[in-house]
Amino acid sequence: MVGTDGSKLHFHGFKIIDFATIFSPHLLWTASATLYSTITHLDGSLVGRGIIEVELLGPSGFTTEVDSFTPSGNSLFAKVSSSTRYVTYFARQLATIFIGPLNFLQWPSPGFRGYKNKQTPLPFLLVAPQDGVKTKLHRWEPSPTAHCHSSIPILFIPGVGMDYQTFALPTLKQNAVEYFQAAGYRVYCVSHRIGNTVATENAYTTYDVRLDIFAALEKIREQLKSEKVYVIAHGEGAIALSMGLLDGTIPRDWIKGITASQVFMHPKLAEVNMWKATKLPSSLATMYRLLVGNWFSCTSTKSDSLVQKLLDQVLRFYPVGEWKETCNHVVCHRTELVFGRYVIPLTVISMILNLLWRYRLFAHANINQDTHDQLQNFIGGVSLSCLTHLIAMGVSGQPLIPDSASSISTSSSSTTTTKASSQNLLSNPSNLDRLRGIPIFLFSGSETAVYSPEATEASYELLQDQLGPDDYERSVFRGRGYADVWMGEEGDFRDGNDDDEVDGDGDRVWEEVRKRIDSVCRPVER
């Protein structure tokens, strides 16, 4: 464009038209009539910024603007055709947003679009010595450009339905594993039996995962001749770690320190998940098992069974957050159903719940488009046996040993297995003493839909009351959901909560975790 003084300028403008405008003509008009503008010189220096708002009526309104349009074409038919194409294109773009859930579903697609060129981890086969279940352990070496290397390795433990990619996402510019590599740490991740693995379809529970954690720690100690390992555990991985420590399966002196993400010893469900588990006449897990079987996959295809097709169609009306959180991705819907928010579709109740409960598995603004489009590669599914056990623990808020579990006690000389009845691992005060002396950092996302922030609060208070205040810290990170604390780019998120009681910076989760790790693994350097 040319300025009033005749100089050439660059004009850049954009509009924000998103799913927040669903079924609202007023919001849709406001968004489409608001242009955020920037004017710069050709060398990039700023001239000015502003917001241009177009009124519907008036001498400078939209109707006057339309009157000024001149269609192209040499004949009346050509002019009508060009005008029709323009209006049709404009209306189609707006309608796609306006009708939101009624759009075509986005199905999982093969391929790896949006993947970055990442270092391939070194895989190792793990065999749990107690029951012979095979899982995998992946290893990454510290970055050669790191200022200094730590002799203490880090072990990541993902949640249910996830694997090492939770922390090593190939769709991020820098994922969590690369962040800690750059800080000079050797990183491991165990893909356990209820993660995104073949073994997940069997009837294993969170309690069984402690055996895989034991095997992973044993392998790391064997490889590095390191006595201790720092553990970062997320979700159900954190619950399994706590249960393994409480029952003595995992030796305390193997652990240098712990970061527990979202939950630890007290798996208290968030409000909506608690409502699912306690208010419905029959649990969702029970109903699904009767109709389909013991396995729920977070992935579906157009050629799936009739029941799965029906479920996918019903879930198109499933708000996965506020209206702005709406999407048409089948995997996103199914993941939110089993792990995150749940409402009854197409009822007044669903509208009320949508207004009251804004918690979610992750905030869409906190993960990039490539990650969202490839969710089927990062999230698998869950067995109904595992889910039933998680629901039982979530309702009670306690680490419960399932009736069918094996109680494993480990010593330096032998391993024994005995049948255990259902019990609360915190009912025996001596169990908690097994955590004494381990520095533990607990944190929650303020917007999590899976476990309430009260989950980490309860564990934090119990540890402080029973074992003393020195080794324990807790934070709640503003604007973060459940999985996006690891699956989002560090420093690349949008704060959705102004709660004064929330004390963590949402875009600095990894940095806060690293500070705790440095404090126990490299105290001299600090």
C-alpha positions in Angstrom: 0.0 0.0 0.0 1.0 3.6 -0.4 1.1 6.0 2.6 -0.3 9.6 2.6 3.3 10.8 2.0 3.7 8.6 -1.0 6.0 6.0 0.7 5.4 2.3 0.1 4.2 0.4 3.2 3.4 -3.2 4.0 0.0 -3.9 5.5 -0.7 -7.2 7.4 -4.1 -8.1 8.8 -5.7 -11.2 10.3 -9.0 -12.3 11.8 -9.6 -14.7 14.7 -12.6 -16.9 13.7 -12.6 -20.1 15.8 -15.0 -22.5 17.4 -15.8 -20.0 20.1 -18.4 -18.7 17.6 -20.3 -22.0 17.2 -24.1 -21.5 16.8 -23.7 -17.8 17.7 -24.5 -15.4 14.8 -23.5 -12.4 16.9 -20.1 -13.8 17.8 -19.5 -15.0 14.3 -20.3 -11.6 12.9 -18.1 -9.8 15.5 -15.1 -12.1 14.7 -15.5 -11.8 10.9 -15.8 -8.0 11.1 -12.7 -7.5 13.3 -9.3 -7.2 11.6 -6.1 -7.0 13.6 -3.8 -4.9 11.6 -0.1 -4.0 11.5 1.6 -1.5 9.1 5.4 -1.6 8.6 7.9 0.1 6.4 9.5 -2.1 3.7 12.5 -2.7 6.0 10.2 -4.1 8.6 10.2 -1.2 11.1 6.9 -0.6 12.7 4.6 2.2 11.7 1.6 1.2 13.8 -0.8 -1.4 15.0 -4.6 -1.3 15.4 -7.9 -3.0 15.2 -10.3 -2.3 12.3 -13.9 -3.0 13.2 -16.6 -3.0 10.4 -20.1 -2.1 11.4 -23.1 -3.8 9.7 -24.9 -0.6 8.7 -23.9 3.0 8.3 -22.0 5.1 5.8 -18.8 3.1 6.4 -20.6 -0.2 7.2 -20.6 -3.6 5.6 -23.6 -2.9 3.4 -21.8 0.2 1.9 -18.7 -1.9 1.5 -20.6 -4.5 -0.5 -22.2 -1.8 -2.7 -18.6 -0.8 -3.7 -17.8 -4.3 -5.0 -17.4 -4.6 -8.8 -17.6 -8.2 -10.1 -15.2 -9.2 -12.8 -16.2 -10.6 -16.1 -17.0 -9.5 -19.7 -20.7 -10.5 -19.6 -23.6 -10.5 -17.1 -23.2 -14.3 -16.7 -19.5 -14.0 -16.0 -20.1 -11.3 -13.4 -22.8 -13.3 -11.7 -20.6 -16.4 -11.7 -17.6 -14.6 -10.1 -19.9 -13.0 -7.5 -21.5 -16.3 -6.7 -18.1 -18.0 -6.3 -16.9 -15.3 -3.9 -20.1 -15.4 -1.8 -20.1 -19.2 -1.8 -16.5 -19.4 -0.7 -17.0 -16.8 2.1 -20.2 -18.5 3.3 -18.6 -22.0 3.3 -15.6 -20.9 5.4 -17.9 -19.3 8.0 -20.4 -22.2 8.0 -17.6 -24.7 8.7 -16.9 -22.8 11.9 -20.5 -22.0 12.8 -21.9 -25.5 12.6 -18.8 -26.9 14.4 -19.8 -30.5 15.6 -21.9 -31.1 12.4 -18.9 -31.0 10.2 -17.3 -34.1 8.7 -15.4 -36.1 11.2 -11.6 -36.1 11.0 -10.5 -39.7 10.9 -7.0 -41.0 11.7 -4.8 -40.9 8.6 -1.7 -43.0 7.9 1.6 -41.2 7.7 3.8 -39.0 9.8 2.9 -35.5 8.6 4.5 -32.8 10.7 7.2 -35.0 12.2 10.5 -33.3 12.8 13.9 -35.0 12.3 14.6 -36.4 15.7 17.3 -38.6 17.3 16.3 -42.2 17.4 16.4 -43.6 20.9 18.2 -46.8 21.8 15.7 -49.5 22.7 16.1 -52.2 25.2 13.9 -55.2 26.0 12.7 -55.4 29.5 11.4 -58.6 31.2 9.8 -58.1 34.6 11.5 -60.8 36.8 8.4 -61.3 38.8 6.0 -62.4 36.0 7.9 -62.4 32.8 5.9 -59.6 31.0 8.0 -58.0 28.2 8.1 -54.2 27.8 10.6 -51.7 26.4 13.0 -49.2 27.7 14.3 -46.4 25.5 17.5 -44.4 26.1 18.8 -41.0 24.9 22.3 -39.7 25.6 22.9 -36.2 27.0 23.5 -33.5 24.4 27.2 -33.1 23.5 26.7 -29.3 23.6 25.4 -29.4 27.2 27.4 -27.3 29.7 28.0 -30.3 31.9 26.7 -33.8 32.2 25.0 -35.3 35.2 26.0 -38.8 36.5 22.4 -39.3 37.7 20.1 -40.5 34.9 16.4 -39.6 34.5 13.6 -42.2 34.1 10.3 -41.0 32.5 7.2 -43.1 33.2 4.1 -42.3 31.1 0.5 -42.7 31.9 -2.1 -45.2 30.7 -2.4 -45.6 26.9 0.8 -43.6 26.3 4.5 -44.5 25.6 7.8 -42.8 25.4 6.5 -40.4 22.7 4.6 -38.5 25.4 8.0 -37.1 26.4 9.7 -37.4 23.0 7.0 -36.0 20.7 8.3 -35.9 17.1 5.9 -33.0 16.3 7.6 -30.5 18.6 10.5 -28.2 17.8 12.0 -29.3 21.2 10.3 -32.0 23.2 10.7 -32.8 26.9 13.4 -35.4 26.4 15.5 -33.0 24.2 15.1 -30.3 26.9 16.6 -32.5 29.6 19.3 -33.8 27.1 20.3 -30.2 26.6 20.5 -29.8 30.3 23.1 -32.6 30.4 21.0 -35.5 31.5 20.9 -39.1 30.2 17.3 -39.9 29.7 15.3 -43.2 29.8 11.6 -43.9 29.3 9.8 -47.2 30.1 6.9 -48.1 27.8 5.0 -50.2 30.4 2.3 -52.8 30.1 -0.7 -50.4 30.3 0.9 -47.9 28.0 0.6 -47.7 24.2 1.9 -51.3 23.7 0.7 -54.7 22.6 0.5 -55.9 26.3 -2.0 -53.2 27.1 -4.9 -55.2 25.7 -4.4 -57.8 28.5 -6.1 -57.5 31.9 -3.2 -55.7 33.6 -3.8 -52.8 36.1 -1.9 -49.8 37.3 -0.6 -51.9 40.3 1.1 -54.3 37.9 3.1 -51.5 36.3 5.3 -51.3 39.4 6.9 -54.5 38.2 7.9 -52.8 34.9 9.3 -49.8 36.8 11.3 -52.2 39.0 12.7 -53.9 35.8 13.5 -50.5 34.2 15.4 -49.3 37.3 17.2 -52.6 37.6 18.3 -52.3 33.9 19.5 -48.7 34.3 21.5 -49.5 37.4 23.0 -52.5 35.6 24.0 -50.4 32.5 25.4 -47.3 34.2 26.6 -48.8 37.5 24.6 -46.0 39.0 23.1 -46.5 42.4 20.3 -44.0 42.1 17.9 -42.7 39.4 15.8 -39.6 39.3 12.2 -40.5 38.3 9.6 -38.3 36.5 6.3 -40.1 36.5 3.1 -38.9 34.9 -0.5 -39.9 35.7 -1.0 -43.6 36.2 2.8 -44.0 36.0 3.0 -41.9 39.1 0.4 -43.9 40.9 2.2 -47.1 40.0 5.5 -45.7 41.2 3.9 -44.7 44.6 2.3 -48.2 44.9 5.6 -49.9 44.2 7.4 -47.8 46.8 4.6 -48.2 49.4 4.5 -52.0 49.1 8.3 -52.4 49.0 8.5 -53.7 45.4 10.7 -50.7 44.4 13.6 -50.2 46.8 13.7 -46.7 48.3 17.5 -46.5 48.0 17.3 -46.8 44.2 15.5 -43.4 43.9 17.4 -40.1 43.9 14.2 -38.0 43.7 10.7 -37.9 42.2 8.6 -35.5 40.2 5.0 -36.7 40.2 2.9 -35.2 37.4 -0.9 -34.7 38.2 -1.2 -37.4 40.8 0.8 -39.6 43.2 -0.6 -41.5 46.1 -4.1 -40.1 46.1 -5.8 -40.7 42.7 -8.7 -38.3 43.3 -10.9 -37.9 40.2 -11.8 -34.5 38.8 -15.4 -33.5 39.2 -16.7 -34.7 35.8 -14.9 -38.0 36.0 -16.2 -38.5 39.6 -19.7 -37.7 38.2 -19.2 -40.4 35.5 -18.1 -43.0 38.1 -20.8 -42.4 40.8 -23.9 -40.8 39.3 -24.6 -42.9 36.2 -26.9 -45.9 36.9 -24.3 -48.2 35.4 -20.6 -47.3 34.8 -19.5 -46.5 31.3 -16.9 -49.3 31.6 -19.5 -51.9 32.4 -21.8 -50.8 29.6 -19.0 -50.8 27.0 -17.8 -54.2 28.2 -21.2 -55.7 27.6 -21.5 -54.2 24.1 -18.0 -54.5 22.8 -15.6 -56.3 25.1 -12.7 -55.6 27.4 -10.7 -53.3 25.2 -11.4 -49.6 24.4 -9.3 -48.1 21.6 -8.8 -44.4 21.3 -8.5 -44.8 17.6 -11.4 -45.6 15.2 -11.8 -45.8 11.4 -14.6 -45.5 8.9 -14.7 -49.3 8.5 -15.1 -50.0 12.3 -17.9 -52.0 13.8 -21.5 -50.6 13.9 -21.2 -49.9 17.7 -18.0 -48.0 17.2 -19.4 -46.0 14.3 -22.4 -45.1 16.4 -20.2 -44.0 19.3 -18.1 -41.8 16.9 -21.2 -40.1 15.6 -22.6 -39.5 19.1 -19.2 -38.1 20.2 -19.3 -35.5 17.5 -21.7 -33.6 19.8 -19.3 -34.1 22.7 -17.8 -30.8 23.8 -14.2 -31.5 24.8 -14.0 -28.2 26.7 -15.6 -24.8 26.2 -17.0 -24.2 22.7 -13.5 -23.0 21.6 -12.2 -26.5 22.6 -14.5 -28.2 20.0 -12.9 -30.2 17.3 -13.9 -33.0 14.8 -11.0 -35.3 15.5 -12.3 -38.8 16.3 -9.3 -39.8 18.4 -9.5 -36.5 20.4 -13.2 -37.3 21.2 -12.6 -40.9 22.2 -9.6 -40.0 24.3 -11.6 -37.3 26.2 -14.4 -39.7 26.7 -12.4 -42.4 28.5 -9.8 -40.2 30.2 -11.2 -36.7 30.3 -14.5 -34.9 30.3 -17.8 -36.6 29.8 -21.3 -35.1 29.3 -24.6 -36.6 28.1 -24.9 -35.6 24.4 -27.9 -33.6 23.1 -29.5 -32.8 26.4 -30.0 -29.7 28.5 -27.8 -31.3 31.1 -24.9 -31.4 28.6 -25.3 -27.7 27.9 -25.2 -26.9 31.6 -22.2 -29.1 32.2 -20.5 -27.4 29.3 -20.8 -24.1 31.0 -19.9 -25.3 34.5 -17.0 -27.6 33.7 -14.1 -26.4 31.6 -11.6 -29.0 32.6 -10.0 -31.1 30.0 -7.4 -33.8 29.2 -5.4 -31.1 27.4 -6.1 -27.5 26.2 -6.1 -27.4 22.4 -4.3 -24.1 22.5 -1.4 -25.8 24.3 -0.6 -28.4 21.6 0.3 -27.7 18.0 -1.8 -28.7 15.0 0.6 -31.5 14.0 0.4 -33.1 17.4 -3.4 -32.9 17.3 -3.6 -34.4 13.8 -1.4 -37.3 14.7 -2.9 -38.2 18.1 -3.6 -41.8 16.9 0.2 -42.3 16.9 0.7 -41.2 20.5 -2.4 -42.5 22.4 -3.4 -46.1 22.2 -6.3 -47.3 24.5 -7.1 -49.0 27.8 -8.4 -52.3 28.9 -11.6 -52.2 30.9 -10.0 -54.2 33.7 -7.4 -51.4 34.1 -10.1 -48.7 33.8 -12.3 -50.4 36.4 -9.4 -50.4 38.8 -8.6 -46.8 38.1 -12.2 -45.8 38.7 -12.2 -47.7 42.0 -9.1 -45.9 43.2 -10.4 -42.5 41.8 -13.6 -42.8 43.7 -11.9 -43.7 47.0 -8.9 -41.4 46.4 -6.7 -44.2 47.7 -4.0 -46.5 46.2 -5.9 -49.8 46.2 -4.4 -53.2 45.4 -6.9 -55.0 43.1 -8.2 -58.4 44.3 -6.4 -60.2 41.5 -3.1 -58.6 42.1 0.1 -60.3 43.3 2.0 -58.8 46.2 5.7 -58.8 45.4 8.3 -58.3 48.0 11.9 -57.8 46.8 15.1 -58.3 48.7 18.7 -58.4 47.5 18.7 -62.1 47.6 15.3 -63.3 46.4 11.9 -62.4 45.1 8.7 -63.9 46.4 5.1 -63.7 45.2 2.0 -64.1 47.3 -1.7 -63.6 46.7 -3.0 -60.3 48.1 -6.5 -59.3 49.0 -7.9 -55.9 48.1 -6.4 -53.3 50.4 -5.4 -49.7 50.8 -1.6 -49.3 50.7 -1.9 -46.3 53.0 -3.7 -48.1 55.7 -0.4 -49.4 57.1 1.6 -46.4 58.4 4.9 -48.3 58.0 4.3 -48.3 54.2 4.6 -44.5 54.0 7.9 -44.6 55.9 9.4 -46.3 52.8 9.2 -42.9 51.1 11.2 -41.1 53.8 14.2 -39.2 52.6 13.2 -39.1 48.9 12.8 -35.5 47.6 9.4 -35.3 45.9 8.0 -32.5 43.7 4.3 -32.8 42.9 2.4 -30.7 40.4 -1.0 -30.4 38.8 -2.4 -28.5 35.8 -5.2 -26.1 36.8 -7.4 -27.2 34.0 -6.9 -31.0 34.2 -10.0 -33.1 33.6 -8.6 -36.4 34.8 -7.4 -36.1 38.4 -8.4 -33.1 40.6 -5.5 -30.8 41.7 -6.6 -32.1 45.2 -4.9 -35.3 44.3 -1.4 -33.8 44.5 -2.5 -31.6 47.4 -3.6 -34.7 49.5 -0.3 -36.5 48.9 1.7 -33.3 49.6 -0.1 -32.7 52.9 0.3 -36.4 54.0 4.0 -36.4 53.2 4.6 -33.2 55.1 2.5 -34.2 58.1 4.0 -37.7 58.5 7.5 -37.4 57.2 8.4 -33.7 57.7 8.3 -30.6 55.5 11.9 -30.6 54.2 11.7 -32.9 51.1 8.4 -32.0 49.6 7.2 -29.3 47.2 4.0 -28.8 45.2 2.8 -26.4 42.4 -0.3 -25.9 40.2 0.4 -24.7 36.7 -1.9 -22.1 35.3 -3.8 -22.9 32.1 -2.5 -26.4 31.8 -4.6 -29.5 31.3 -3.5 -33.1 32.0 -1.3 -34.3 29.1 -0.3 -31.0 27.6 2.2 -30.4 30.4 4.4 -32.8 28.4 2.9 -32.8 25.0 2.9 -29.1 24.6 5.9 -26.9 23.6 7.7 -25.4 26.6 6.9 -21.7 26.6 4.3 -22.1 23.8 0.9 -22.1 25.6 -2.0 -19.7 26.2 -3.0 -19.0 29.8 -6.7 -19.7 30.3 -7.0 -19.2 34.0 -6.6 -16.1 36.2 -7.1 -17.9 39.5 -5.0 -16.1 42.1 -4.6 -19.4 44.0 -2.7 -21.0 41.2 1.0 -20.5 41.7 2.9 -21.9 38.8 3.8 -20.4 35.4 2.0 -22.6 32.9 4.6 -22.1 30.2 7.5 -23.1 32.4 6.7 -26.7 33.6 9.9 -28.3 32.3 12.0 -25.5 33.7 10.5 -25.9 37.2 11.0 -29.6 37.1 14.6 -29.2 36.0 15.3 -26.9 38.9 14.1 -29.6 41.3 16.2 -32.2 39.6 19.3 -30.0 39.6 18.8 -29.3 43.3 19.2 -33.0 44.2 21.4 -34.3 41.3 23.8 -31.4 41.0 23.7 -29.5 44.3 27.4 -28.5 44.2 27.0 -26.9 40.8 24.1 -24.8 42.0 
